[in-house]
Amino acid sequence: MAPRTTPRPLPDLSGTTAVVTGANSGIGAATTLALAKGGARVVMACRDLAKAERTAAAVRRVVPEAKVPLVGLDLADLASVAEAAEEIGKTSGGRVDLLVNNAGVMALPERRTADGFEMQFGTNHLGHFALTAHLLPYLGTDGPARVVTVSSLAHRMGRIDFDNLNAERGYGSWPAYGCSKLANLLFTAELARRARATGLDLTAVSAHPGLAATELGQAGPKMAGRAWAARMEQATRIFTQPASSGALPVLLAATDPAARGGAYYGPAGLLECRGGAGPARLSARAKDPVTARRLWDVSAALTGVDPGLEPA
């Protein structure tokens, strides 16, 4: 299949409501700006509301008519996730056309969420699993809806060890990150299957930004007190593409009219690291329906949030 390039400009999104997590910086901010340019009302769901307000102001400078309301969301706290979903329901008038599960953390020293989960799995996967489940009543209430979950090239090194999801038998920052990004893809595939089986007019797809210059890679070294590593990460940005380019696969996943449930997009250039957007390659583990179904059930049990969709 020949690579498809993200539509420029995007389709007319007037009248649609999108929710973007982690919209205050990086891929999330670039996605928010592009969707706002397309005419969408974009709910910015962010942990740092002060930073989000500065990003919203920057969006309004480019798109004066943009509607970009803010909602506080800490994906590492399931109580915050539930409160944010309720607020999104009110802010959106009970209708969400597009949910972009973008926020995340990467390669952190071992940390725990407010609910005691390993931070990367808890934030990147469980937080978004719970948020999506809470928002299902608002998705597709007036026409088709779409859920885009942002994964990573690192999913290829990921493994789902059901006996060590909480890193109680050993922790490695990069293996934990790979696990969380693999979980994103398995969740997307299972959501797509269950939506079809339930007859829900919802398309679940995923994307990855390749190697993009964002703040994501600096958090881990800073938390570990490795200033040299953070400086090295900044130096390597000369080899990466800007966040606006990294957002192209996300925007294609969000708007491609030909997208089917379970589709996966990424950069179309060398090794999917940079370039225009097109179909991306899933690892064999990301295509395992048995693991996906089990992960769904385990995630529902861990979060206490049952999406209520019947298995395929």
C-alpha positions as CSV (number, residue, x, y, z in Angstrom):
1,M,0.0,0.0,0.0
2,A,1.4,3.4,-1.0
3,P,1.8,5.8,2.0
4,R,-1.0,8.3,2.4
5,T,-0.1,11.8,3.4
6,T,-2.1,13.6,6.0
7,P,-4.7,15.8,4.3
8,R,-3.6,19.4,4.0
9,P,-5.8,21.1,5.0
10,L,-7.7,18.7,7.2
11,P,-11.4,18.0,6.4
12,D,-13.9,20.5,7.6
13,L,-14.4,19.7,11.3
14,S,-16.9,22.4,12.0
15,G,-19.5,21.2,14.5
16,T,-17.4,18.4,15.9
17,T,-16.0,18.1,19.4
18,A,-12.6,16.6,20.1
19,V,-10.9,15.7,23.4
20,V,-7.1,15.7,23.4
21,T,-5.2,14.5,26.5
22,G,-1.8,16.1,27.2
23,A,-2.8,18.9,24.9
24,N,-0.6,21.5,26.5
25,S,2.7,20.5,24.8
26,G,4.4,18.4,22.1
27,I,2.3,16.2,19.9
28,G,-0.9,17.1,21.9
29,A,-0.4,20.8,21.4
30,A,0.3,20.3,17.6
31,T,-2.8,18.1,17.3
32,T,-4.9,20.6,19.1
33,L,-3.8,23.5,16.9
34,A,-4.4,21.5,13.7
35,L,-7.9,20.3,14.8
36,A,-8.8,23.9,15.8
37,K,-7.7,25.1,12.4
38,G,-10.0,22.5,10.9
39,G,-12.9,24.0,12.9
40,A,-13.2,21.5,15.7
41,R,-14.0,22.5,19.3
42,V,-11.1,20.9,21.2
43,V,-11.3,20.1,24.9
44,M,-7.8,20.3,26.2
45,A,-7.5,17.6,29.0
46,C,-4.3,18.4,30.9
47,R,-2.6,17.9,34.2
48,D,-0.9,21.3,34.2
49,L,-3.7,23.8,33.6
50,A,-1.4,26.8,33.8
51,K,0.6,25.5,30.9
52,A,-2.5,24.4,29.1
53,E,-3.9,28.0,29.3
54,R,-0.7,29.3,27.7
55,T,-1.1,26.8,24.9
56,A,-4.7,27.6,24.5
57,A,-3.8,31.3,24.2
58,A,-1.2,30.4,21.5
59,V,-3.9,28.5,19.6
60,R,-6.3,31.4,19.8
61,R,-3.6,33.7,18.4
62,V,-3.4,31.6,15.3
63,V,-7.1,30.7,15.2
64,P,-9.0,33.6,16.9
65,E,-12.3,31.9,16.7
66,A,-11.0,28.7,18.2
67,K,-12.9,27.1,21.1
68,V,-10.4,25.3,23.3
69,P,-11.9,24.8,26.8
70,L,-9.7,23.3,29.5
71,V,-10.3,20.3,31.8
72,G,-8.0,19.2,34.5
73,L,-6.9,15.6,34.1
74,D,-4.3,13.5,35.9
75,L,-4.1,10.1,34.3
76,A,-2.0,8.8,37.2
77,D,-5.0,9.2,39.5
78,L,-8.2,7.3,38.7
79,A,-10.3,9.7,40.8
80,S,-9.1,12.6,38.7
81,V,-9.9,10.6,35.5
82,A,-13.5,10.0,36.7
83,E,-13.9,13.7,37.6
84,A,-12.4,14.8,34.3
85,A,-14.7,12.6,32.3
86,E,-17.7,14.0,34.1
87,E,-16.5,17.5,33.4
88,I,-15.8,16.7,29.7
89,G,-19.4,15.4,29.5
90,K,-20.7,18.8,30.7
91,T,-18.3,20.8,28.7
92,S,-19.0,18.9,25.5
93,G,-22.8,19.0,25.9
94,G,-22.8,15.2,26.2
95,R,-21.2,14.6,22.8
96,V,-17.7,13.7,21.9
97,D,-16.8,12.9,18.2
98,L,-13.1,12.3,18.7
99,L,-11.0,11.3,21.6
100,V,-7.2,11.5,21.2
101,N,-5.5,9.5,24.0
102,N,-2.1,11.3,23.6
103,A,-0.7,12.1,27.1
104,G,2.0,9.9,28.5
105,V,5.3,9.5,30.4
106,M,8.4,7.8,29.2
107,A,11.3,5.9,30.7
108,L,10.9,7.2,34.3
109,P,12.6,6.0,37.4
110,E,10.3,3.6,39.2
111,R,7.3,5.5,40.5
112,R,3.7,4.7,41.5
113,T,0.5,6.3,40.6
114,A,-2.0,7.6,43.2
115,D,-3.6,4.1,43.1
116,G,-0.4,2.2,43.5
117,F,0.2,1.1,39.9
118,E,3.6,1.3,38.1
119,M,3.6,4.8,36.8
120,Q,4.1,4.2,33.0
121,F,1.6,1.3,32.8
122,G,-0.8,3.2,35.1
123,T,-0.6,6.5,33.2
124,N,-0.1,5.5,29.6
125,H,-2.5,2.5,29.6
126,L,-4.8,2.3,32.6
127,G,-5.5,6.0,32.8
128,H,-6.5,6.1,29.1
129,F,-8.5,2.8,29.4
130,A,-10.5,4.3,32.3
131,L,-11.0,7.6,30.6
132,T,-12.2,6.0,27.4
133,A,-14.6,3.8,29.4
134,H,-16.0,6.8,31.2
135,L,-16.5,8.7,28.0
136,L,-18.2,5.9,26.0
137,P,-21.7,7.3,26.8
138,Y,-20.7,10.5,25.0
139,L,-18.9,8.9,22.0
140,G,-21.1,8.5,18.9
141,T,-24.2,10.0,20.4
142,D,-24.8,12.0,17.2
143,G,-23.1,10.1,14.4
144,P,-19.8,8.2,14.2
145,A,-17.1,8.7,16.7
146,R,-13.4,7.8,16.8
147,V,-10.8,7.0,19.5
148,V,-7.2,7.5,18.6
149,T,-4.6,6.2,21.0
150,V,-1.0,7.3,20.6
151,S,1.6,4.5,20.9
152,S,5.3,4.3,20.0
153,L,7.9,2.5,18.0
154,A,9.0,1.3,21.5
155,H,5.9,-1.1,21.5
156,R,8.1,-3.5,19.5
157,M,10.3,-4.2,22.5
158,G,7.2,-4.4,24.8
159,R,6.0,-7.6,26.5
160,I,2.8,-8.0,28.6
161,D,3.8,-10.0,31.7
162,F,0.5,-10.5,33.5
163,D,2.5,-11.7,36.6
164,N,4.5,-8.4,36.7
165,L,2.3,-5.6,35.4
166,N,2.9,-3.7,38.5
167,A,6.7,-4.2,38.4
168,E,6.7,-6.0,41.7
169,R,9.2,-8.5,40.5
170,G,11.7,-6.1,38.9
171,Y,11.6,-2.8,37.1
172,G,13.3,-1.5,34.0
173,S,12.4,2.0,32.8
174,W,12.5,1.1,29.0
175,P,10.9,-2.3,29.3
176,A,8.0,-0.7,31.3
177,Y,7.6,2.0,28.7
178,G,7.5,-0.6,25.9
179,C,4.9,-2.6,27.9
180,S,2.7,0.4,28.3
181,K,2.9,1.3,24.6
182,L,2.1,-2.3,23.6
183,A,-0.8,-2.2,25.9
184,N,-2.1,0.9,24.0
185,L,-2.2,-1.1,20.8
186,L,-3.8,-4.1,22.3
187,F,-6.4,-1.9,23.9
188,T,-7.1,-0.3,20.5
189,A,-7.5,-3.6,18.8
190,E,-9.8,-5.0,21.5
191,L,-11.9,-1.8,21.5
192,A,-12.3,-2.0,17.8
193,R,-13.5,-5.6,18.0
194,R,-15.9,-4.9,20.8
195,A,-17.3,-1.8,19.1
196,R,-18.0,-3.9,16.0
197,A,-19.6,-6.7,18.0
198,T,-21.8,-4.3,20.0
199,G,-22.8,-2.3,16.9
200,L,-21.3,0.9,18.3
201,D,-20.6,3.4,15.6
202,L,-17.0,3.9,16.9
203,T,-13.7,3.5,15.1
204,A,-10.7,2.7,17.3
205,V,-7.4,3.4,15.7
206,S,-3.8,4.2,16.8
207,A,-0.8,6.1,15.7
208,H,2.8,6.8,16.6
209,P,4.9,10.0,16.0
210,G,8.2,8.4,15.1
211,L,11.1,10.3,16.5
212,A,9.7,13.7,17.4
213,A,11.3,16.5,19.4
214,T,9.1,16.9,22.5
215,E,9.6,17.3,26.2
216,L,8.7,13.6,26.8
217,G,12.3,12.3,26.7
218,Q,13.6,14.8,29.3
219,A,11.3,13.9,32.2
220,G,12.9,10.6,33.1
221,P,16.5,11.8,33.3
222,K,15.5,14.9,35.3
223,M,13.5,12.8,37.8
224,A,16.6,10.5,38.2
225,G,18.9,13.4,38.7
226,R,20.8,12.7,35.5
227,A,21.2,16.2,34.1
228,W,23.8,14.9,31.5
229,A,21.2,12.6,30.1
230,A,18.6,15.3,29.8
231,R,21.2,17.5,28.0
232,M,22.1,14.6,25.7
233,E,18.4,14.1,24.9
234,Q,18.1,17.7,23.9
235,A,21.2,17.4,21.7
236,T,19.8,14.5,19.8
237,R,16.8,16.6,18.8
238,I,18.8,17.6,15.7
239,F,18.0,14.1,14.4
240,T,14.3,14.3,15.2
241,Q,11.4,15.9,13.5
242,P,9.3,18.7,15.0
243,A,6.2,18.0,17.0
244,S,4.1,19.3,14.1
245,S,5.4,16.6,11.9
246,G,5.1,14.0,14.6
247,A,1.5,14.9,14.9
248,L,0.8,14.0,11.2
249,P,0.1,10.3,11.8
250,V,-2.2,11.2,14.7
251,L,-4.1,13.6,12.5
252,L,-4.4,11.0,9.8
253,A,-5.6,8.5,12.3
254,A,-8.2,11.0,13.5
255,T,-9.5,12.0,10.1
256,D,-8.8,9.4,7.4
257,P,-12.2,8.5,6.0
258,A,-10.9,5.1,4.9
259,A,-9.7,4.1,8.5
260,R,-10.9,0.8,9.8
261,G,-11.0,-0.4,13.4
262,G,-7.5,-1.4,14.5
263,A,-5.7,0.6,11.9
264,Y,-2.2,1.9,12.9
265,Y,-0.5,5.0,11.4
266,G,3.1,6.3,11.6
267,P,5.7,8.3,9.7
268,A,6.1,7.0,6.1
269,G,9.8,7.8,6.0
270,L,12.9,5.6,6.8
271,L,12.1,3.0,9.5
272,E,9.0,5.0,10.4
273,C,11.1,7.5,12.2
274,R,10.1,10.7,10.3
275,G,8.3,11.9,7.2
276,G,4.8,12.0,5.9
277,A,2.1,9.8,7.5
278,G,0.9,6.4,6.3
279,P,0.2,2.9,7.5
280,A,2.6,1.6,10.2
281,R,3.8,-1.8,11.2
282,L,2.5,-3.7,14.2
283,S,4.6,-6.2,16.1
284,A,3.3,-9.8,16.3
285,R,2.6,-9.2,20.0
286,A,0.4,-6.3,19.2
287,K,-1.8,-8.5,17.0
288,D,-2.5,-11.2,19.6
289,P,-6.2,-11.2,20.3
290,V,-5.9,-13.6,23.2
291,T,-3.6,-11.2,25.1
292,A,-5.7,-8.2,24.1
293,R,-8.9,-9.8,25.5
294,R,-7.1,-10.8,28.8
295,L,-5.6,-7.3,29.1
296,W,-9.0,-5.7,28.7
297,D,-10.4,-7.9,31.5
298,V,-7.5,-7.3,33.8
299,S,-7.6,-3.5,33.1
300,A,-11.3,-3.4,33.9
301,A,-10.6,-5.2,37.2
302,L,-7.6,-3.0,38.1
303,T,-9.3,0.3,37.4
304,G,-12.8,-0.7,38.6
305,V,-14.2,0.7,35.4
306,D,-16.1,-1.7,33.1
307,P,-16.6,-0.2,29.6
308,G,-19.6,-2.5,29.2
309,L,-18.8,-3.7,25.7
310,E,-19.4,-7.3,24.9
311,P,-16.4,-9.3,23.7
312,A,-16.3,-10.2,20.0
